[in-house]
């Protein structure tokens, strides 16, 4: 699914560049506020199934810490996925509702790109960064990037759903230097990728979501969304949907509620 942008040129002289950024595609519920070219506040809660109850209070706290009213936001940015179906729905619905209510623009940032940027300060040219997210069962959402000489990211493999046993074949020959793996699906892929990179004489390093060496995910969403907003890459609020990659499959209970109550 291709993301469609509505190109509206941002005027920094008319609207202060205040951005609220949300990342809810994993167990980490992350909020950041971008103000005047830097992060003014950030909050991250790493707790499964807490997004629904905690996201809105976290937004209120982050805006208050940053000294910004919701009405002063130029944009609301959100990770477009892929990742947790429920997390993406909660983040997207919240971002769209807030943008609609305040008149702010809606900006989306691909999740793998945001997570890969978290490792960028640690990487050297020709290093590879793989962003991986749990896709349940024996699968992962994954994308691969090469660090350029200008400290930017070159896409080596677009985001796709891969089988864990195929990780080395799909992602193992994508870089010439050290390999960094980020995202909540990293443990699924580490063994195969480390073996492949080790055989090529390169080191592999996992960066856990709570690793103190990297910033919280909403920080990367905020930074990337600022550039997108200045380029006029904003979403249509009414039609925007996250990039799920897989259809949602609800678990079918073995017994109904009435059957469980039966004596």
QUICOR-V984251 format. One record per pair of residues at least 24 apart in sequence whose C-alpha atoms are under 8 Angstrom apart, sorted by the first residue. I is the first residue (numbers start at 1). J is the second residue. Records with the same first field share a line. If there is no record, write none. Layout:
# QUICOR-V984251
I->J / J
This chain:
# QUICOR-V984251
1->243 / 245
3->243
4->235
5->233 / 234 / 235 / 236
6->232 / 233 / 234 / 235 / 236
7->231 / 232 / 233 / 234
8->232 / 233 / 234
9->229 / 230 / 231 / 232
10->229 / 230 / 231 / 232
11->230
15->74
16->72 / 73 / 74
17->73 / 74 / 75 / 226
18->68 / 72 / 73 / 74 / 75
19->73 / 74 / 75 / 76 / 77 / 222 / 226
20->63 / 73 / 75 / 76 / 77 / 222
21->76 / 77 / 78 / 218 / 219 / 221 / 222 / 225
22->76 / 77 / 78 / 79 / 91 / 95 / 218 / 221
23->78 / 79 / 91 / 217 / 218 / 221
24->51 / 79 / 84 / 87 / 88 / 90 / 91
25->79 / 81 / 82 / 83 / 84 / 85 / 87 / 88 / 91 / 111
26->83 / 84 / 87 / 133 / 184
27->87
28->209
29->55
30->216 / 217 / 218
31->55 / 58 / 59 / 62 / 218 / 219
32->62 / 218 / 219 / 222
33->62 / 63 / 66 / 219 / 222
34->222 / 223 / 226
35->66
38->223
39->219 / 222
40->65 / 66
41->65 / 66
42->216 / 218 / 219
44->216
51->87 / 90
52->90
55->91
56->94
70->102
71->102 / 103 / 104
73->102 / 104
74->104 / 105
75->99 / 104 / 105 / 106 / 107 / 229
76->104 / 105 / 106 / 107
77->106 / 107 / 108 / 109 / 221 / 222 / 225
78->106 / 107 / 108 / 109 / 221
79->108 / 109 / 110 / 111 / 114 / 221 / 242
80->108 / 109 / 110 / 111 / 241 / 242 / 243
81->110 / 111 / 112 / 242 / 243 / 244
82->110 / 111 / 112 / 133 / 141 / 242 / 243 / 244 / 245
83->111 / 133 / 134 / 135 / 141 / 244
84->134 / 135
85->244 / 248
88->242
89->242
92->241 / 242
96->237 / 238
99->237
100->237
105->234 / 235
106->234 / 235 / 236 / 237
107->225 / 228 / 229 / 233 / 234 / 235
108->225 / 234 / 235
109->221 / 224 / 225
112->142 / 143 / 159
114->217 / 220 / 221 / 224
115->182 / 183 / 217 / 220
116->145 / 182
117->153 / 220
118->214 / 215 / 216 / 217 / 220
119->180 / 182 / 207 / 214
120->147 / 151 / 152
123->147 / 178 / 180
124->149 / 151
125->149 / 150 / 151 / 177
126->175 / 176 / 177 / 178
127->175 / 176 / 177 / 178 / 179 / 180
128->174 / 175 / 176 / 177 / 178 / 179 / 180
129->179 / 180 / 181 / 182
130->171 / 179 / 180 / 181 / 182
131->181 / 182 / 183 / 186
132->181 / 182 / 183 / 184 / 185 / 186 / 189
133->183 / 184 / 185 / 186
134->184 / 185 / 188
135->161 / 185
138->163 / 164
139->163 / 164
140->164 / 185 / 188
141->185
144->171 / 174
145->174
146->174 / 175
160->245
161->245
164->188 / 189
165->192
167->192 / 193
168->192 / 193 / 196
172->196 / 197
173->197
176->202
177->202 / 203
178->202 / 203 / 204 / 205
179->203 / 204 / 205
180->204 / 205 / 206 / 207
181->205 / 206 / 207
182->206 / 207 / 208 / 209
183->207 / 208 / 209
184->208 / 209
